[in-house]
Amino acid sequence: MDATTVTVKLFAIYQEAYGVPEVTWDFPPHSPVGAVLDRVLADHPHLEPWRNQTRLGLNLQFVSADTLLQPGDEVVLIPPVSGG
């Protein structure tokens, strides 16, 4: 089966880590949204403390980590934001 290609929008600490506002990644078929965060944390282990505080967005809706990715999905990683 073909890979599932998704666009990942990066904000705040995640954008700082990668130096770009978005990336396009391939995942195996039937991968959950949580696999996106797993990959980010594998690439940047120093961000692990943010795992449980990051909300996952899929196509403009908040979703749970076990929601399955579909080709063409847009995933957003939203870390906690401070300030005002």
Buried (B, 14 or more C-beta within 10 A) or exposed (E): EEEBBBEBBBBBBBBEBBEEEBBEBEBEEEBBBBBBBBBBBEEBEEBEEBBEEBEBBBEEEEBEBEBBBEEEBEBBBBBEEEEE
